[in-house]
């Protein structure tokens, strides 16, 4: 593994570790506000973390399973469904805005 990819992996690892507690709170059904308060960040940051987690879902899912074995399978499924719904809503808004501007 090259030095550059090790550095990138190290940054991603730190990011997963930073994001994971908020994702666990979200997986348990809490609102983004509660996750933000726990992490000491804004709600917008938590929403950005959800987007980031989706892009890196294989690594994030593996990390959550390993680091939080108490997190049940149905809760993890809930987290990913929640993130997917958020992404779908954002895409619909983009599509509508694009359609509206083209008309």
Secondary structure by P-SEA (a helix, b strand, c coil): ccaaaaaaaaaaaaaaaaaaaaaaaaaacccaaaaaaaacccaaaaaaaaaaaaaaaaaaaaaaaaacccccaaaaaaaaaaaaaaaaaaaaaaaaaaaaaac
